[in-house]
Amino acid sequence: MIFRNEPVITIDGASGTGKGTVSQILATRLGWKFLDSGALYRVLALAAQKHSVALDNEKALEVLAEHLDVQFIAQENRVSRIILEGEDVTEVIRTEKVGNAASQIAALPAVRASLLSRQRAFREAPGLVADGRDMGTVVFPDAELKIFLTASPEERALRRYNQLKERGISVTLSDLIKELRERDRRDQERTVAPLKPAEDAVRIDTDRLTIDQVVERILSEIKQKKAFPAISFPMMIEFAEAGIAE
């Protein structure tokens, strides 16, 4: 297996651990590319719904994944716009329905294999921050720094509950806890690329930490690593710690 030279930081963890927000902030501070791998599975799940493909039809999903017409359009200091077959689906793919569907198809080996090369294509200069569930174990096993975020189901469900409440979506906390536990079980027990920390991953429990505290902890880990390119990197860390690189 041949990997490119661009440095990679992987941030893995279950749903609701804060990995998406942390990854985006970190990528912005470092001036690096950002990969939201979960978005690919969500887009595929939405495409399956649009084309009436059953979520357990592995062969049809594999074909759909190989021909997925999706674009990620970067926006300065904002979440990338996601365009599926010419339609902006940035918000649609974040619904609970699509998220649960994505978790189901992510357990299928053929689907994961079909999306692997597309994920690795995000590895570009000056570096990549990759967010997902198997970034450090399967997609980028040679990453210079691997982070694995954890949090209790109750805390993660509360975070999601507050997010949905702000959007005016009515849900019950008990239902969210149940859904998260089921998603965790499915992700951890799948035969291909199960959710688990890489052996050399740095584990961070986010239960009692703010997003900023988690980011600062990761920046501290980066600072201690000797494998990262020296060009402008120490300066970026200093700016981030001074609160300049927001």
Summary of the structure (lengths in Angstrom):
residues: 246
radius of gyration: 17.6
end to end distance: 36.4
largest distance: 51.0
contacts: 758
relative contact order: 0.20
helix: 49%
strand: 16%
